[in-house]
Amino acid sequence: YLDLHGNNISSLPQMIFGHLSTLSELNLQFNRISTIAPSDFDRRLSLSNLDLSLNKVHAIPTGTLLQLQQLSFLDVSGNPIATVGKDTFMGPSNLTELGLDDNQLDTWNPEVLFNLTSLRWLHIDFE
């Protein structure tokens, strides 16, 4: 478990987590992270829980989560995410919990759920 919440982090250096292959939980809550990219998460990473809530993430580009096959919990609530496309969450087939509340969603593609076959809990609201 690595807890980096509230550390004023603004970006994730590429491949920073590549040497932490046994890391299962990563808490990046309440930082200033504005962008995430597929190169931020190494394929060797065995994350099951990722908390990116309360940051400044505007989008989750397609392919960002593709390497995170073990991911079962993802919280991106409290970010200014405006759009969720059908392939936004493609990759983690074990994702059971997804937090999307308190974002600025103006576009929601219901096809996003097609890739989330294990999803049991979805927290989302629209303002």
C-alpha positions, -999 to 999 in steps of 0.1 A, spaced: 0 0 0 14 34 -10 -4 65 4 6 97 -14 -26 116 -7 -24 154 0 12 158 -12 6 185 -38 16 162 -66 9 177 -100 21 150 -123 31 113 -124 66 109 -138 65 83 -165 71 47 -153 76 59 -117 57 28 -105 75 3 -127 98 -8 -100 69 -14 -76 55 -45 -93 39 -58 -60 21 -26 -52 -16 -34 -49 -31 -2 -35 -22 34 -45 -38 64 -29 -32 97 -49 -63 114 -35 -63 152 -29 -34 162 -51 -31 185 -81 -28 158 -108 -43 171 -140 -34 145 -166 -29 108 -167 -17 88 -196 -12 51 -206 25 55 -200 19 64 -163 11 28 -154 35 -1 -162 22 -35 -173 40 -51 -144 21 -32 -119 -4 -53 -100 -27 -25 -87 -61 -36 -74 -71 -3 -59 -64 32 -74 -77 64 -58 -73 95 -80 -102 113 -64 -101 151 -56 -75 160 -82 -77 180 -114 -79 152 -139 -98 165 -170 -99 132 -189 -90 96 -188 -75 89 -223 -84 56 -240 -58 30 -231 -48 46 -197 -61 16 -177 -52 -11 -203 -22 -22 -183 -40 -25 -150 -56 -59 -155 -59 -65 -117 -77 -33 -110 -109 -39 -90 -114 -4 -74 -111 29 -91 -122 63 -77 -119 94 -99 -146 113 -81 -142 151 -75 -123 158 -107 -133 181 -136 -138 151 -160 -164 162 -186 -165 132 -210 -166 95 -205 -163 76 -238 -171 40 -245 -135 29 -243 -125 51 -213 -124 21 -189 -112 -6 -213 -87 -29 -198 -94 -39 -162 -118 -68 -166 -119 -72 -128 -132 -37 -121 -160 -41 -95 -162 -6 -80 -161 27 -99 -165 62 -84 -173 90 -108 -194 113 -87 -188 150 -83 -173 154 -118 -184 178 -146 -198 151 -168 -216 165 -198 -211 135 -220 -218 99 -209 -217 71 -234 -237 42 -219 -216 18 -240 -189 23 -214 -207 -3 -193 -201 -29 -220 -165 -31 -210 -173 -33 -173 -187 -68 -171 -176 -73 -134 -189 -40 -122 -209 -43 -90 -209 -7 -77 -211 25 -97 -213 59 -80 -222 86 -105 -242 118 -105 -249 145 -129 -254 181 -120 
